[in-house]
């Protein structure tokens, strides 16, 4: 069945094919998304599309758990993984707009656990921390976090970690160091980090399913189990313990609400001035993703927990994330307020292509190949199909 919130006929979209040309073909996308979810590499998939600022489509496919076949629904809770960094950047900008924090003050101005080589925490600004400019080698000490070590202890030991560049001079992606923001922002807000996010952002935006921590996922009535192909993975709390970097859970509708807020659709909560602070490019980065997607984007940069890049002549923005058994992405075009949020409970990387297929559909690009699976082994025929 079609999972569009509003069909073309029921909405205020143009009625004639000529007027409709260049707009998103939800019927075609729905079929392709269902085909993707049927792949053996997948378990469940949730997709929401915002077109011209309006939530037009929510699609849910596949299962929450391959062992019992429970279906994904719009109420199902998934993990945002590193898309959580966009929330941290927004909270920092929100507090900066109230003069509760100075983004240009060094990290050492606050009582936090981060220690960098050569005492660089006394020079690295909070804005540079959020823009991933610590200089540390990529994902420093993540393996120790996954082994169960305390993130604050790890931050205190980063002074001995190798550098990729001098702090403040390049982009080097981090989780443990980035989560120093949870300590700093809690002090600025005068309440625990997760509470500050909920009070200032999630609840005012109506994001009632959005939570931090493992209990926020597993305590939900419907939650997606992590998968690697057909295997259900053991749930681990490692990256929930760095909440500013990777702590958020929600359903797909609330994920779409967050994207709309990032588009400027909720100015009472996140005014344009605050979003400008969050989204402003601060450091150049490598192109995003890998393979064909890496070749298709250019001019990439990072803001406060935020990515910007160019695809097919269009300036796009957002973030993506991955932890074991879960993936998530939020990509949109600020100029048209059009884009997609996607969450899935498997380690397969192909669904990262979905927002690009959405943008191709919006612009009527006939040769879009992002949701073409002809390069993959064909699915095994079912007994019904053989009859």
C-alpha positions in Angstrom: 0.0 0.0 0.0 1.0 3.6 -0.5 2.4 5.0 2.8 2.1 8.7 1.8 0.7 11.0 4.5 -1.0 12.9 1.7 -1.4 11.6 -1.8 -1.0 13.9 -4.8 -4.8 14.0 -5.3 -5.6 14.7 -1.7 -3.0 17.4 -1.2 -2.6 20.9 -2.6 0.0 19.8 -5.1 -0.5 20.4 -8.8 -3.0 18.0 -10.5 -1.7 17.9 -14.1 1.4 16.0 -15.2 2.9 19.1 -16.7 2.6 20.9 -13.3 3.7 17.9 -11.4 6.9 17.5 -13.5 9.9 17.9 -11.3 8.1 17.1 -8.0 8.6 13.9 -6.0 7.1 10.7 -7.3 6.0 9.1 -4.1 4.4 6.1 -5.8 7.7 5.2 -7.5 9.7 5.8 -4.3 7.4 3.7 -2.2 7.9 0.7 -4.5 11.7 1.2 -4.5 11.8 1.5 -0.8 9.7 -1.6 -0.3 12.1 -3.5 -2.7 15.1 -2.2 -0.7 13.6 -3.4 2.6 13.0 -6.9 1.1 16.8 -7.3 0.6 18.5 -9.9 2.9 20.9 -7.2 4.0 18.0 -5.3 5.6 15.7 -5.7 8.6 13.5 -2.6 9.0 13.3 0.8 7.4 11.5 4.0 8.2 11.5 7.0 5.8 9.9 10.5 6.0 10.1 13.1 3.3 9.5 16.8 3.7 8.7 18.7 0.5 8.7 22.5 0.4 8.7 22.5 4.2 5.7 20.2 4.6 5.7 16.6 5.8 4.3 14.7 2.8 5.3 11.1 3.2 6.0 8.6 5.9 6.9 5.1 4.8 7.7 2.1 7.1 8.9 -1.3 5.8 10.3 -4.6 7.0 10.6 -5.8 10.6 11.8 -4.6 14.0 13.1 -8.1 14.8 13.7 -10.9 12.4 13.1 -13.5 15.1 9.4 -12.6 15.5 8.6 -10.6 12.4 7.2 -7.6 14.2 6.6 -4.9 11.6 8.0 -1.4 11.6 5.3 1.3 12.1 5.5 5.1 12.3 5.6 4.7 16.1 8.7 2.4 16.1 11.8 3.8 17.9 15.2 3.7 16.2 18.6 5.3 17.0 19.9 8.5 15.4 23.5 7.6 16.1 25.7 10.5 15.1 22.8 12.6 13.7 22.6 13.4 17.5 25.4 15.8 16.9 23.1 18.2 15.2 21.0 18.5 18.4 24.2 19.3 20.4 25.1 22.0 17.9 21.6 23.5 18.1 21.6 23.5 21.9 25.0 25.2 21.9 23.7 27.9 19.5 20.5 28.3 21.6 22.5 28.9 24.8 24.9 31.2 22.9 22.0 33.3 21.7 21.1 33.9 25.3 24.7 34.7 26.3 24.7 31.6 28.6 27.8 30.4 26.8 30.5 32.0 24.7 31.4 29.7 21.7 34.7 31.4 21.2 36.0 30.8 24.7 38.5 27.9 25.1 37.2 24.6 26.3 39.3 24.9 29.5 37.1 27.8 30.6 34.6 25.1 31.7 35.1 22.3 34.2 35.3 19.5 31.8 37.3 16.3 31.4 38.9 16.9 28.0 42.7 17.1 27.9 44.4 17.5 24.5 48.0 17.0 23.5 50.2 20.0 24.5 47.4 21.4 26.6 45.5 22.5 23.5 42.2 22.6 25.4 43.4 26.0 26.7 43.5 27.2 23.1 40.8 25.2 21.3 37.5 27.1 21.4 34.1 25.4 22.2 33.0 26.2 18.6 36.1 24.4 17.3 35.4 21.4 19.5 31.8 21.2 18.0 33.3 21.7 14.5 35.5 18.6 15.0 38.8 20.5 15.0 40.6 18.9 17.9 43.3 17.6 15.6 43.1 14.1 17.1 43.3 11.2 14.7 39.8 10.2 13.5 37.5 8.5 16.1 40.3 8.6 18.8 39.8 6.0 21.5 36.4 4.8 20.2 37.6 1.2 20.5 38.2 1.8 24.2 34.7 3.2 24.6 33.4 0.0 22.9 35.4 -2.1 25.4 33.4 -0.4 28.2 35.8 2.3 29.4 34.4 5.4 31.0 34.1 8.3 28.4 35.2 11.0 30.9 38.3 9.0 31.8 39.1 8.5 28.1 38.7 12.3 27.5 41.2 12.9 30.3 43.7 10.6 28.6 43.4 12.1 25.1 46.4 14.3 25.9 48.5 11.2 25.0 46.5 10.4 21.8 48.2 10.9 18.4 47.4 14.0 16.4 46.5 14.2 12.7 47.1 18.0 12.6 47.6 20.8 15.1 44.4 21.5 17.0 42.2 24.0 15.4 43.7 23.6 11.9 41.8 20.8 10.3 38.7 18.6 10.6 39.1 15.2 12.4 35.9 13.4 13.3 35.4 12.5 16.9 32.9 11.0 19.3 34.5 10.9 22.8 36.1 14.3 22.5 33.0 15.8 20.9 31.0 14.5 23.9 32.9 17.0 26.1 30.0 19.2 25.0 27.6 17.3 27.2 29.6 18.4 30.2 30.0 22.0 29.1 26.4 22.5 28.0 25.0 21.0 31.2 27.0 23.6 33.1 25.7 26.4 30.9 22.1 25.2 31.1 22.4 24.5 34.8 20.8 21.1 34.4 21.7 17.7 33.0 22.5 17.7 29.3 19.5 15.4 28.3 17.1 17.5 30.4 18.3 20.7 28.8 17.7 19.3 25.3 14.3 18.0 26.2 13.2 21.2 27.8 14.6 23.6 25.3 14.2 21.6 22.0 12.4 18.3 21.9 9.3 19.1 24.0 8.7 22.6 22.4 9.0 21.0 19.0 6.4 18.3 20.0 9.0 15.5 19.7 7.5 13.4 22.5 9.2 10.1 21.4 12.7 11.6 21.4 14.9 10.4 24.3 18.5 9.8 25.3 20.0 6.5 26.5 19.4 2.8 26.1 16.4 2.8 28.3 14.7 5.3 26.0 15.0 2.7 23.2 14.3 -0.5 25.0 11.6 1.0 27.2 9.5 1.8 24.2 6.5 -0.4 23.2 8.0 -0.8 19.7 11.7 -0.6 19.3 14.0 -1.8 16.5 16.5 -4.5 17.4 20.0 -4.2 15.8 20.8 -6.5 12.9 23.7 -7.5 10.7 21.9 -9.2 7.8 19.7 -11.9 9.3 21.6 -11.9 12.6 20.2 -10.0 15.6 23.0 -8.2 17.3 23.6 -7.8 21.0 22.6 -4.4 22.1 25.6 -2.4 23.6 25.4 0.9 25.4 28.8 2.3 24.3 27.7 5.2 22.2 24.8 6.1 24.4 27.4 6.9 27.0 28.6 9.8 24.8 25.1 11.4 24.5 26.2 14.6 22.8 27.8 12.5 20.0 25.3 9.7 19.5 22.6 9.5 22.2 19.2 10.2 20.6 16.4 7.8 19.9 13.0 8.6 18.3 10.3 7.5 15.9 10.5 8.6 12.2 7.8 11.3 12.6 9.8 13.1 15.3 12.9 12.7 13.3 11.1 14.6 10.5 10.0 17.2 13.0 13.6 17.8 13.8 14.5 18.2 10.1 11.7 20.7 9.7 13.0 22.7 12.7 16.5 22.6 11.1 14.9 24.0 7.9 13.6 27.0 9.9 10.0 25.8 10.1 9.9 26.3 13.9 11.2 29.8 14.4 9.8 30.2 17.9 12.0 27.4 19.1 14.9 27.7 16.7 15.0 31.1 15.1 17.0 31.8 11.9 19.7 33.6 13.9 20.3 30.4 16.0 20.3 28.2 13.0 22.8 30.4 11.3 25.2 29.9 14.2 24.7 26.1 14.0 24.9 25.6 10.3 27.6 28.1 9.3 30.5 26.2 7.6 33.6 26.4 9.8 36.1 24.0 8.4 36.5 22.1 5.1 36.1 18.3 5.1 36.6 15.4 2.8 33.6 14.4 0.7 30.9 12.4 2.4 30.4 8.6 2.4 32.2 6.3 0.1 32.0 4.8 -3.3 29.6 6.4 -5.8 28.2 8.8 -3.1 31.6 10.1 -2.3 32.2 10.8 -6.0 28.8 12.6 -6.3 29.3 15.3 -3.7 31.8 18.1 -3.3 32.7 21.3 -1.4 32.0 19.6 2.0 32.3 21.4 5.3 31.4 21.1 8.9 29.6 23.5 11.3 28.5 22.9 14.9 27.7 19.2 14.6 26.5 19.9 11.1 27.5 19.0 7.5 27.2 21.0 4.3 28.0 19.9 0.8 27.1 20.2 -2.9 25.3 17.5 -4.9 24.4 17.9 -8.5 24.7 21.7 -8.3 22.5 21.9 -5.2 23.7 22.9 -1.7 22.6 20.3 0.8 22.9 20.0 4.6 22.4 17.5 7.4 24.3 14.6 9.0 24.4 10.8 9.0 25.2 8.3 11.7 26.1 4.6 12.3 26.5 2.4 15.3 26.4 -1.4 15.3 23.1 -2.6 13.9 21.7 0.9 13.2 22.0 3.6 10.6 20.4 7.0 10.2 20.6 10.0 7.9 19.0 13.5 7.5 19.8 15.3 4.3 17.9 18.3 2.9 18.2 21.3 0.6 17.8 24.5 2.7 16.8 26.6 -0.4 13.7 24.5 -1.1 13.2 23.0 2.4 13.0 19.6 0.8 14.7 16.4 2.0 14.5 13.1 3.8 15.1 11.4 7.1 15.8 7.7 7.2 16.5 5.2 9.9 17.1 1.5 9.6 18.2 -1.4 11.9 21.0 -3.0 9.9 24.6 -2.4 9.0 23.9 -2.1 5.3 25.0 1.2 3.8 22.8 1.4 0.7 19.9 3.3 2.4 22.3 6.3 2.8 21.4 6.8 -0.9 17.7 7.5 -0.2 17.9 11.3 0.3 19.8 11.6 -3.0 17.1 9.7 -4.8 14.5 12.0 -3.2 16.3 15.1 -4.4 16.7 13.6 -7.9 12.9 12.9 -7.9 12.2 16.5 -6.8 14.2 17.9 -9.7 12.9 15.4 -12.2 16.2 13.7 -12.9 15.3 10.8 -15.1 18.6 8.9 -14.9 18.8 8.6 -11.1 20.4 5.3 -10.2 20.6 5.5 -6.4 17.8 3.0 -5.7 18.9 0.6 -8.6 19.9 -2.8 -7.2 20.8 -4.4 -10.5 24.5 -4.7 -9.3 23.4 -6.9 -6.4 22.7 -10.7 -6.4 19.0 -11.3 -7.3 16.7 -12.3 -4.5 15.9 -15.9 -4.2 12.5 -16.9 -5.7 9.7 -17.7 -3.3 7.6 -20.9 -3.7 4.6 -18.7 -4.7 6.6 -17.0 -7.4 7.7 -20.4 -8.8 4.1 -21.6 -9.2 
